[in-house]
C-alpha cells in the first residue's frame, strides 16, 4: 500500500521530472553542448540535488517495508562515503571540487529508487508508461545512431565534450564511431539493453497484431544502432538481450503470434541485403567486430595490461585494498597539477577498490544484490524476471570489462529496476498473452 501524503498531488510533476531526467542523461552530449559556458553546465548535479531532496523528504513516508529498508541502506552508504571524502581531502590533498564531484558520482543514481512510488501515486500515468517511454526512447536512439552513421551529423558533440581532443583514441576518430546525442560511444550499453527489454515487455503484453509488430521492430532496431557505436560491449549485451527475449517469444508464441513471426521473418529476409549493405558501410567497424584490425588487438592488449596493473597495484599497496585512496582517485573534475592521478583500469570493480577499497565492491554490487533478493521472493517468474536476470548479467559484464558500470546512465537504470521490483506486483509483469 502507498500512504497518501501531501506530496502525492505533485506525483505527476515528479514522475515527469524523472522521465525528463532519463532523457537528459542518455542524451548528455547535446545538453552539455547547449549549456556549455552557462551556469547550467552542472545540469546533472542539479538533477541529483533535486532527486536527493526528494529522497530525504520522502524518507519513511511510503508504507512499503522494502522501500523503507532500501532508503535506510542508501542513506547509510551515503554517510559511509563521507569518511573517504575526508580522507581524500585532508590526507591525500585532493581539492574540494575533485572530492565533491567524486562523491556525486557515487550517489547520483540513488534517488531513482523513488520513481515507481511516485509513478504509482500519480493520476496521469500507469505502470506501463515507463516501458512505453523506454521502448520509444530505444527506437529514437537506434534511428539516431543509424542516421549519425551515414551523415556524421552529431560527431561535433563528442568533440565538444572533450576539451583535450588527444584524450580521444585516434582509432575512434578514424573509424567514425557514433554516439548520436551521447558524449561517448561506449557508456550507455546497460541503458540501451533496458530499452530492448522494455520493448519485449510491451510485446508480451500486447493483444493487437500491429502493436506486437511495432514492439518487435523496436526490440530489433537497437541491434543495428548499437553496431554503429563500434563498442563491442554495447553490441554484445544488446544482442544478448534481444536473443533472450526473442527465443522466449518463439517458445511461448501461440495464435496470431506465430503469424507475426512468419511475417517478421519474411520482411527480415527480404530486407537482408539492405541491412547487410548498411552494416558494411563502415569497413573499419566491420573489421573491428571481426577482430581483423590492429586497433582491436591494441584495445584488448591495453585492457589486459590495465587489469594486471590494477591487481599488481593493490597487491603492492595493501592499505589501498582496505581503504583506497579516498574518493576521486581518477578526477572527474577539479584535478590539480601534482596530485595523484589513478586509473580506471578498464574495470569498474578495480577502479572503485582503488578509490574506496573493499567498500567499492559493495557500492558496485548493491543494486544487483537488492534486485536479486526481491526477485527471489516471487516463485512464479515472468518473461520480465528472466530478462532482468539478463540485464543483471549485462551490468556485471560491463563492470568487469570497462569502467562503464559506474556511469550515470547505468546507475539510473539499475536503481530504476530496483524501484520497479519494490512494487513489482503493481506492474503486471505476468505473461498475459503468452502460453508460458
C-alpha positions as CSV (number, residue, x, y, z in Angstrom):
1,X,0.0,0.0,0.0
2,X,1.1,3.5,-0.7
3,X,0.4,6.1,2.0
4,X,-1.2,9.3,0.7
5,X,0.8,12.3,1.8
6,X,1.0,15.9,0.8
7,X,3.4,15.3,-2.0
8,X,1.1,12.9,-3.7
9,X,-0.7,15.7,-5.6
10,X,2.7,16.6,-7.1
11,X,3.4,13.0,-8.2
12,X,2.5,13.8,-11.8
13,X,5.1,16.5,-11.9
14,X,7.7,14.4,-10.1
15,X,7.1,11.5,-12.5
16,X,7.6,13.9,-15.4
17,X,10.8,15.2,-13.7
18,X,12.2,11.6,-13.7
19,X,11.2,11.0,-17.3
20,X,12.9,14.2,-18.3
21,X,16.0,13.1,-16.3
22,X,16.1,9.8,-18.1
23,X,16.0,11.6,-21.4
24,X,18.6,14.2,-20.5
25,X,21.1,11.6,-19.1
26,X,21.2,9.4,-22.2
27,X,21.4,12.5,-24.5
28,X,24.0,14.2,-22.3
29,X,26.3,15.2,-25.2
30,X,23.6,17.5,-26.6
31,X,22.6,19.1,-23.4
32,X,26.2,19.6,-22.2
33,X,26.9,21.3,-25.6
34,X,23.8,23.6,-25.2
35,X,24.7,24.5,-21.6
36,X,28.5,24.9,-22.1
37,X,29.7,28.2,-20.7
38,X,26.5,28.8,-18.7
39,X,25.6,28.2,-15.1
40,X,23.5,25.2,-16.2
41,X,26.6,23.3,-17.3
42,X,26.1,21.5,-13.9
43,X,22.7,20.3,-15.0
44,X,23.5,16.7,-14.0
45,X,24.3,17.8,-10.4
46,X,21.1,19.9,-10.4
47,X,19.1,16.8,-11.2
48,X,20.9,14.9,-8.4
49,X,20.2,17.7,-5.9
50,X,16.5,17.7,-6.8
51,X,16.4,13.9,-6.6
52,X,18.3,13.7,-3.4
53,X,16.0,16.3,-1.9
54,X,13.0,14.1,-2.9
55,X,14.7,11.1,-1.3
56,X,15.2,13.0,2.0
57,X,11.7,14.4,2.0
58,X,10.1,11.0,1.2
59,X,12.0,9.1,3.7
60,X,9.6,6.8,5.6
61,X,6.5,8.3,4.1
62,X,5.6,5.3,2.0
63,X,4.3,2.2,3.8
64,X,6.4,-0.3,2.0
65,X,8.9,-2.2,4.1
66,X,11.2,-2.9,1.2
67,X,11.4,0.7,0.2
68,X,12.0,1.9,3.7
69,X,14.8,-0.6,4.2
70,X,16.4,0.4,0.9
71,X,16.1,4.1,1.7
72,X,17.9,3.4,5.0
73,X,20.6,1.4,3.2
74,X,21.2,4.2,0.7
75,X,21.5,6.9,3.3
76,X,23.9,4.6,5.2
77,X,26.0,4.2,2.0
78,X,26.0,8.0,1.5
79,X,27.2,8.6,5.1
80,X,29.9,5.9,4.7
81,X,31.2,7.8,1.7
82,X,31.9,10.9,3.9
83,X,34.9,9.5,5.8
84,X,36.5,8.6,2.4
85,X,35.9,12.2,1.3
86,X,37.5,13.5,4.5
87,X,40.5,11.1,3.9
88,X,40.8,12.2,0.3
89,X,40.6,15.9,1.2
90,X,42.9,16.1,4.3
91,X,45.3,13.2,3.9
92,X,45.5,12.9,0.1
93,X,45.3,16.6,-0.5
94,X,42.6,16.4,-3.2
95,X,40.8,19.6,-4.0
96,X,37.2,20.2,-2.8
97,X,35.8,20.2,-6.3
98,X,37.5,16.9,-7.1
99,X,36.2,15.3,-4.0
100,X,32.7,16.8,-4.4
101,X,32.4,15.5,-8.0
102,X,33.6,12.1,-7.0
103,X,31.0,11.9,-4.1
104,X,28.3,13.0,-6.6
105,X,29.2,10.1,-9.0
106,X,28.9,7.6,-6.2
107,X,25.4,8.7,-5.1
108,X,23.9,10.3,-8.3
109,X,21.5,7.4,-9.0
110,X,20.3,6.7,-5.5
111,X,17.2,8.9,-5.7
112,X,15.8,7.0,-8.8
113,X,14.7,4.3,-6.4
114,X,11.7,6.5,-5.6
115,X,10.5,6.6,-9.2
116,X,7.9,3.8,-9.1
117,X,6.5,5.1,-5.8
118,X,5.7,8.4,-7.5
119,X,4.6,6.8,-10.7
120,X,2.1,4.6,-8.9
121,X,0.8,7.5,-6.9
122,X,0.2,9.7,-9.9
123,X,-3.1,10.1,-11.7
124,X,-1.9,10.7,-15.3
125,X,0.5,7.7,-15.6
126,X,0.1,3.9,-15.4
127,X,2.7,1.3,-14.7
128,X,3.2,0.5,-18.4
129,X,4.0,4.2,-19.2
130,X,7.7,3.7,-18.2
131,X,8.1,0.8,-20.5
132,X,6.5,2.7,-23.4
133,X,8.8,5.6,-22.7
134,X,12.0,3.4,-22.8
135,X,10.8,1.4,-25.8
136,X,10.2,4.6,-27.8
137,X,13.5,6.1,-26.5
138,X,15.3,2.9,-27.7
139,X,13.7,3.5,-31.1
140,X,14.8,7.1,-31.1
141,X,18.4,6.2,-30.2
142,X,18.5,3.5,-32.8
143,X,17.3,5.7,-35.6
144,X,19.6,8.5,-34.4
145,X,22.6,6.2,-34.5
146,X,21.8,4.9,-37.9
147,X,21.4,8.5,-39.3
148,X,24.6,9.6,-37.5
149,X,26.5,6.7,-39.1
150,X,25.6,7.8,-42.6
151,X,25.9,11.5,-42.1
152,X,28.3,12.0,-39.1
153,X,25.9,14.9,-38.3
154,X,26.4,14.7,-34.5
155,X,30.1,13.9,-34.3
156,X,30.8,17.5,-33.1
157,X,29.1,16.7,-29.8
158,X,31.7,14.1,-28.9
159,X,34.5,16.5,-29.8
160,X,32.8,19.3,-27.8
161,X,32.6,17.0,-24.8
162,X,36.4,16.7,-24.6
163,X,38.4,19.8,-24.2
164,X,41.5,17.9,-25.0
165,X,40.9,16.1,-28.3
166,X,44.1,14.0,-27.7
167,X,42.1,12.3,-25.0
168,X,40.0,10.6,-27.6
169,X,41.5,7.5,-29.2
170,X,42.8,8.2,-32.7
171,X,41.2,5.0,-33.9
172,X,37.8,6.1,-32.6
173,X,38.0,9.3,-34.7
174,X,39.2,7.5,-37.8
175,X,36.6,4.8,-37.5
176,X,33.7,7.3,-37.3
177,X,32.2,5.5,-34.3
178,X,28.8,7.1,-33.5
179,X,27.2,8.1,-30.2
180,X,24.3,10.2,-31.6
181,X,23.4,12.7,-28.8
182,X,25.5,11.0,-26.1
183,X,29.0,12.1,-25.0
184,X,30.7,8.8,-25.5
185,X,30.4,5.8,-27.8
186,X,30.6,3.2,-25.1
187,X,28.9,4.3,-21.9
188,X,25.2,3.5,-22.4
189,X,25.1,-0.2,-23.0
190,X,23.1,-1.2,-19.9
191,X,20.7,1.7,-20.7
192,X,20.2,0.6,-24.3
193,X,19.7,-3.1,-23.3
194,X,16.9,-1.9,-20.9
195,X,15.2,-0.2,-23.9
196,X,15.2,-3.6,-25.6
197,X,13.8,-5.2,-22.5
198,X,11.0,-2.7,-22.4
199,X,10.0,-3.4,-26.0
200,X,9.8,-7.1,-25.2
201,X,7.7,-6.4,-22.1
202,X,5.2,-4.5,-24.2
203,X,5.4,-7.1,-27.0
204,X,4.3,-9.8,-24.5
205,X,1.5,-7.6,-23.1
206,X,0.0,-6.5,-26.4
207,X,-3.0,-8.2,-27.9
208,X,-3.2,-6.4,-31.2
209,X,-1.0,-7.6,-34.1
210,X,0.0,-4.1,-35.2
211,X,1.3,-3.3,-31.7
212,X,3.1,-6.6,-31.5
213,X,4.9,-5.9,-34.8
214,X,5.8,-2.4,-33.7
215,X,7.4,-3.5,-30.5
216,X,9.1,-6.4,-32.2
217,X,10.6,-3.8,-34.5
218,X,11.6,-1.6,-31.5
219,X,13.4,-4.5,-30.0
220,X,15.3,-5.3,-33.2
221,X,16.5,-1.9,-34.3
222,X,18.8,-1.3,-31.3
223,X,20.9,-4.2,-32.7
224,X,21.6,-2.1,-35.8
225,X,22.0,1.1,-33.8
226,X,24.5,-0.5,-31.4
227,X,26.6,-1.7,-34.3
228,X,27.5,1.8,-35.3
229,X,28.8,2.7,-31.8
230,X,31.8,0.4,-32.6
231,X,31.5,-0.6,-28.9
232,X,31.8,-4.4,-28.7
233,X,30.4,-4.4,-25.1
234,X,27.3,-2.5,-26.2
235,X,26.7,-4.6,-29.2
236,X,27.2,-7.9,-27.3
237,X,24.8,-7.0,-24.4
238,X,22.1,-5.6,-26.7
239,X,22.4,-8.8,-28.9
240,X,22.2,-10.9,-25.8
241,X,19.0,-9.1,-24.6
242,X,17.4,-9.4,-28.0
243,X,18.3,-13.1,-28.3
244,X,17.0,-14.0,-24.9
245,X,13.7,-12.1,-25.4
246,X,13.2,-13.4,-29.0
247,X,13.9,-17.1,-28.1
248,X,11.4,-16.8,-25.2
249,X,8.9,-15.2,-27.6
250,X,9.3,-18.1,-30.1
251,X,8.9,-20.8,-27.5
252,X,5.8,-19.2,-26.0
253,X,4.2,-18.0,-29.2
254,X,0.7,-19.0,-29.9
255,X,-2.2,-17.9,-32.2
256,X,-1.5,-14.7,-34.2
257,X,2.0,-14.5,-32.7
258,X,3.1,-17.4,-35.0
259,X,1.8,-15.5,-38.0
260,X,3.6,-12.4,-36.7
261,X,6.8,-14.3,-36.5
262,X,6.4,-15.6,-40.1
263,X,5.7,-12.1,-41.4
264,X,8.6,-10.6,-39.5
265,X,11.0,-13.3,-40.7
266,X,9.9,-12.8,-44.4
267,X,10.4,-9.0,-44.1
268,X,13.8,-9.6,-42.4
269,X,14.9,-11.9,-45.2
270,X,13.6,-9.6,-47.9
271,X,15.5,-6.6,-46.4
272,X,18.6,-8.7,-45.7
273,X,20.6,-7.1,-48.5
274,X,19.7,-3.6,-47.3
275,X,20.7,-4.3,-43.7
276,X,23.9,-6.0,-44.8
277,X,24.8,-3.1,-47.0
278,X,24.1,-0.7,-44.1
279,X,26.2,-2.6,-41.6
280,X,29.1,-2.9,-44.0
281,X,29.0,0.8,-45.0
282,X,31.8,1.4,-42.5
283,X,34.5,-1.1,-43.2
284,X,36.5,-0.1,-40.2
285,X,33.7,-1.2,-37.8
286,X,33.3,-4.4,-39.7
287,X,37.0,-5.2,-39.2
288,X,36.7,-4.2,-35.6
289,X,33.9,-6.6,-34.8
290,X,35.6,-9.4,-36.8
291,X,38.8,-8.7,-34.9
292,X,40.8,-8.1,-38.1
293,X,42.1,-4.6,-37.3
294,X,45.1,-3.6,-35.3
295,X,43.1,-1.3,-33.1
296,X,41.0,-4.2,-31.7
297,X,44.2,-6.1,-30.8
298,X,45.6,-3.0,-29.3
299,X,42.4,-2.4,-27.2
300,X,42.4,-5.9,-25.9
301,X,46.1,-5.7,-25.0
302,X,45.5,-2.4,-23.3
303,X,42.6,-3.8,-21.3
304,X,44.5,-6.9,-20.1
305,X,47.5,-4.7,-19.2
306,X,45.3,-2.3,-17.3
307,X,43.8,-5.2,-15.3
308,X,47.2,-6.5,-14.5
309,X,48.3,-3.1,-13.4
310,X,45.3,-2.7,-11.1
311,X,45.8,-6.1,-9.4
312,X,49.6,-5.5,-9.1
313,X,49.0,-2.0,-7.6
314,X,46.7,-3.4,-4.9
315,X,49.0,-6.3,-4.1
316,X,51.8,-3.8,-3.6
317,X,49.7,-1.4,-1.5
318,X,47.7,-3.5,1.0
319,X,46.3,-0.3,2.7
320,X,44.8,0.8,-0.6
321,X,43.0,-2.6,-0.8
322,X,41.3,-1.9,2.5
323,X,40.6,1.9,2.4
324,X,41.6,3.0,-1.1
325,X,43.0,6.4,-1.9
326,X,39.8,8.2,-1.0
327,X,37.1,9.1,-3.5
328,X,38.2,10.6,-6.8
329,X,41.4,8.8,-7.5
330,X,40.5,9.4,-11.1
331,X,39.5,13.1,-11.1
332,X,36.2,13.8,-12.9
333,X,36.7,17.5,-12.4
334,X,39.0,19.6,-10.2
335,X,42.2,17.6,-10.5
336,X,45.3,19.8,-9.9
337,X,48.8,19.5,-11.2
338,X,51.0,17.3,-8.9
339,X,48.1,15.4,-7.4
340,X,47.8,11.6,-7.6
341,X,46.1,10.5,-10.8
342,X,44.8,7.0,-10.7
343,X,43.4,4.9,-13.5
344,X,40.0,3.4,-14.3
345,X,41.9,0.1,-15.0
346,X,39.2,-0.8,-17.6
347,X,37.3,-2.4,-14.8
348,X,34.7,-0.8,-12.6
349,X,35.5,-3.1,-9.6
350,X,39.2,-2.3,-9.7
351,X,38.6,1.4,-10.1
352,X,36.3,1.6,-7.1
353,X,38.6,-0.5,-5.0
354,X,41.5,1.9,-5.7
355,X,39.0,4.7,-4.7
356,X,37.5,3.3,-1.5
357,X,38.9,-0.2,-1.0
358,X,36.6,-3.1,-0.4
359,X,33.7,-0.7,0.2
360,X,33.8,-0.1,-3.6
361,X,32.7,-3.6,-4.3
362,X,29.7,-3.1,-2.0
363,X,28.7,0.0,-4.0
364,X,29.0,-1.7,-7.3
365,X,27.1,-4.8,-6.3
366,X,24.4,-3.1,-4.1
367,X,21.7,-2.7,-6.8
368,X,22.4,-6.3,-8.1
369,X,22.1,-7.8,-4.6
370,X,18.9,-5.9,-3.8
371,X,17.2,-6.6,-7.1
372,X,18.1,-10.3,-6.9
373,X,16.8,-10.6,-3.3
374,X,13.5,-9.0,-4.3
375,X,13.2,-11.2,-7.4
376,X,13.7,-14.4,-5.4
377,X,10.6,-13.7,-3.4
378,X,8.4,-14.5,-6.4
379,X,8.1,-18.2,-7.1
380,X,6.2,-17.7,-10.4
381,X,8.6,-15.9,-12.8
382,X,7.6,-13.9,-15.8
383,X,9.5,-13.1,-19.0
384,X,10.3,-9.8,-17.4
385,X,12.0,-11.6,-14.5
386,X,14.1,-13.7,-16.8
387,X,15.1,-10.7,-18.9
388,X,16.0,-8.8,-15.7
389,X,18.5,-11.6,-14.9
390,X,20.0,-11.0,-18.4
391,X,20.2,-7.3,-17.6
392,X,22.0,-8.0,-14.3
393,X,24.5,-10.2,-16.2
394,X,24.9,-7.3,-18.7
395,X,25.6,-4.9,-15.9
396,X,28.2,-7.2,-14.3
397,X,29.8,-7.9,-17.7
398,X,30.1,-4.2,-18.5
399,X,31.5,-3.5,-15.0
400,X,34.1,-6.2,-15.4
401,X,35.4,-5.2,-18.9
402,X,35.2,-1.4,-18.5
403,X,34.6,1.5,-16.1
404,X,31.2,2.0,-17.6
405,X,29.4,0.1,-14.7
406,X,29.7,3.4,-12.8
407,X,28.4,5.8,-15.4
408,X,25.3,8.0,-14.7
409,X,23.1,6.3,-17.3
410,X,24.0,2.9,-15.9
411,X,23.2,3.9,-12.3
412,X,19.9,5.4,-13.3
413,X,18.8,2.1,-15.0
414,X,19.9,-0.1,-12.1
415,X,18.1,1.9,-9.5
416,X,15.1,2.2,-11.8
417,X,14.9,-1.6,-12.0
418,X,15.3,-1.8,-8.2
419,X,12.4,0.7,-7.9
420,X,10.2,-1.4,-10.1
421,X,10.9,-4.5,-8.0
422,X,10.0,-2.7,-4.8
423,X,6.4,-2.5,-6.2
424,X,6.6,-5.5,-8.6
425,X,3.0,-6.6,-8.0
426,X,1.7,-3.3,-9.3
427,X,3.5,-3.6,-12.7
428,X,1.5,-6.6,-14.1
429,X,4.7,-8.4,-15.1
430,X,3.0,-11.8,-15.8
431,X,2.8,-13.0,-19.4
432,X,-0.8,-12.1,-20.1
433,X,-0.9,-13.1,-23.7
434,X,1.8,-15.8,-23.7
435,X,1.5,-19.5,-23.1
436,X,4.4,-19.7,-20.7
